[in-house]
Amino acid sequence: MKCPKDGFDLASSTYHGVQIETCPRCGGMWLDAGELEAVAHEDRPSIFSRVVSDALTSLRNTVKPKK
């Protein structure tokens, strides 16, 4: 699978039963449908915090304020 942001191959890993794809170039983290909910409902605040933080960082980097 390719990174939607930069086209590099994603590295797949499993974290407590949830498969997560990460991009070694941009550091993006990609989850399939339902995986974010699976992580959010578990007692794993560190991975959930990272997912949310990465998503917000990505949005901040792509959305440019109007002048």
FENGI-V308519 format. One record per residue. RES is the residue in one small letter. PHI is phi in whole degrees, 0 to 359 (* if undefined). Layout:
RES PHI
RES PHI
This chain:
m *
k 257
c 293
p 296
k 276
d 232
g 82
f 285
d 293
l 277
a 264
s 259
s 216
t 243
y 237
h 50
g 86
v 252
q 278
i 234
e 255
t 234
c 263
p 291
r 273
c 263
g 82
g 297
m 239
w 238
l 238
d 280
a 307
g 88
e 287
l 296
e 297
a 297
v 289
a 295
h 277
e 268
d 271
r 227
p 298
s 293
i 289
f 297
s 298
r 293
v 299
v 295
s 298
d 296
a 296
l 294
t 298
s 298
l 297
r 297
n 282
t 258
v 267
k 256
p 294
k 285
k 271
